[in-house]
């Protein structure tokens, strides 16, 4: 089962924004996130039967209002532009920005060998 549709904003289709589906109707919390294509289209595939909250998130946007939906139905969404004055950090907590970091793994190599010095 899936939910699909188009995300549009004030200037037309919104490309590259996240569409998030979340439910607590299952034994554990379930979340699926997809990204819209260049025409604003999205598909949230392989959703278990449940009631979902669906919303849009993206750079330069504020989270759209959550919309209730069930798999098997088309759902077009509206993106909400962030007002120009506040910075994005005012909308998203620090952990949100931290989650986007790609921290490289630690270097796992032994220390270089030291040259032996002769005692005199």
N, C-alpha and C positions, 0 to 999 in steps of 0.2 A: 504494500500500500504506500501511497505517496501523497504529498501535497505540493502543488506547483502553481506558478503564476508569474506575474511581472511586477517589478518594483519600479515605481516612477517617482520623480520629484518635481519641483517647480519648472525645471527645464527639460523634462522628458525622462526617458529611461535612465535608471541609475546603475551603472556598470561597476563591478568590483566591490559591492557592499555585502555585508554578512546578513543572511537570513537565518534566524535562530528559532528552533522549535524546542520547547521544553514541556515536560509533563511530570507530575508526581503521582499519576494514576497507576503506575506500575510498581512492582515490589521495590525497585530502587529508582531514584531520580534518573530520568533519561533526557539527554540533550543531544540535538544534532544541529550542526552548523554547516551551511553551504555558502558559496559566493556566487553572486549574479554574473551572468555573461555580459558581453558588450551591448546587448539589447535589453538588459535589465531582467532577463528571464532566470528563473531558478526552479530547481526540483529538489525536494527533501525526500530521498528515496528510502525504502525499507523501514517504514515507520510501523511499530506495533500498534494495534488498535487501542486508542486512548484519546482523551481530550487534550489538546495541545494549546499552549500559549505561543503565538508566533509574533516576532517583531524584527525590525531592521536596525542594524548598527553599522556605522562606518565612519571613516575619517571625515571630519567636517559636518557630521550629523549628530543629532542627539537621538537617543533610543526612541523609536516610534512607539506609540501606544501598543500594548499587547492585544492581539486579536485572538479570540477563541476559534479553534478549527479542529476538524477530524480528518484523518486520511481519506483519500478518495474524492476530495473536493478541490476545485480551483480556487485560489485565493490571491487576488492582486493586492499589493501593499503600497502604502505611501511613505516615502522617506521624508524625514523632518530635518531641515537644515538647522545648524547651530547658529544662534545669533552671533553677529560679528564681534561684539565687545568681549565676552568672557573667553578665556583660553580653554582649550580642551581639558586641561587638568582640573578645571572647575567641575566638569561633568563626570569624569572617570577617576576612581581612586588609584593610588599609586600601584597597587597590585595588578591593575589592568595593564598599565604600561610595562611593568616588570614582566608580565606573562608574554609579552611580544619580543623579549630579548632572546637572542640565540647565543648563549654563553658557551664558548668552546670548552672541551674537556681539559682537565689538567694534563700537563706533560708528564708522561710516565717513563722517564728515562733515568738511568743511574747518573750520579754525578761523574764528571770527567775524572779519569785517573790522574793522580798527581805524580810528578816525576820524583823518583827517589833521590835524595841528596846524600852524598858520601860524607861520612864523618871524618874529621881530621884529627 
